[in-house]
Amino acid sequence: MDKWQSGTNHIYRESPWLLFPELDWSALTAGLTPDTFFKGSYVYHQNQTSKFVYLIKSGRVNISIINSDGKVRSLFICGEGALFGEISAFSAPENCAQAQVVTDSLIYKIDKIKFNTILMNSNITAKNTAFILAKKVRVLTAQMESQMFPDAIKRVVNLLLYLAGQYGVITDRGIQLNIKFSHQEVANLIGASRVTVTNAFRQLAIEGITQKFKSRLYILDKEKLKQMLKW
């Protein structure tokens, strides 16, 4: 087995929290006023046909799938600058997932016909859309990699390493994760119960690997966190 077959070593270091405030979407939003969506509401449901592609100006939206037994699995959590619902603009008109608002949000609704026309005429919009789609593929690949860990705490650890790579800032205290998330969001993303996730975070804190300070999570010992995946 060569080095390329011996493990990914986190090649796909992408977290499922998608934030792109730096992207220029002005060609899509010109002349549009964002709609207000309140926490808990749905932008669209799974298998529902929609005439729009959506872009978040502010807030947070959970993109998830639901099976016939009613079990929900999160795919992405979209924030500022994130495009969603775009896949149905290229393939079947039905959305393959559901989009639920996590916090009160301002969201642009872009008609699919207009969206496709702009893609043909705006290189920046086309490049940004391709970038978003590539990010989502990487996130899904990372989630598939995470499922190789049968132990839920290892899935939590795997997710924390992704977050550290994308949103981590080195401070005197440790690596500060500059993104807020709930235990329920983590549970939905890794396919575990909230209680299991809470217990995993408690264990990491007891072992001195992580610490919560002023509503931010800090990774105090990243190397020890990485070693946990080898146990």
C-alpha angles and dihedrals in degrees: 000000000000127000092269092058098043097081139308095257086210096303087158096057096172127132122212091238103098115199122162109165090150096063119104110231096159093121089060098042100042109128093003129118116208118241122233116242118187127222112279096020124119124238088196139340130237113278090011117135114235132186093208146072114212134222125187118228093176138347133041135282127191115218110202144154127229126205130213091270092057095252113148125212120186119224104178139356107215124205139168114344095011120135119212138173088039096122092070088057089066103036136012114359093235119092112242092211140027127252118213124181113240098185130013103286145189110221132180117223111209119191109241094230090052090045093055092045092053091048089058092051106032118066091189093054092046091049092048092049092050089048091053092048091049090051091052092051089052091049092051090048089052090050091051089051090050091054088064086075107079090189111086094213089058089054089052090049091049091052092048090054090053090050091048090053094050106029104017121122120189113236136164088263095050138271107338116209105220094204131078122224139164128235088242091057090051091047092053091049098050099035099248137116122269090241091055091050092047090051090049092053090046090053092050090051093048090052090052094244097117136021135192114222127169092344092307127109118228127197105216098180114026094172092056088048090055091047090057089069089062096053 
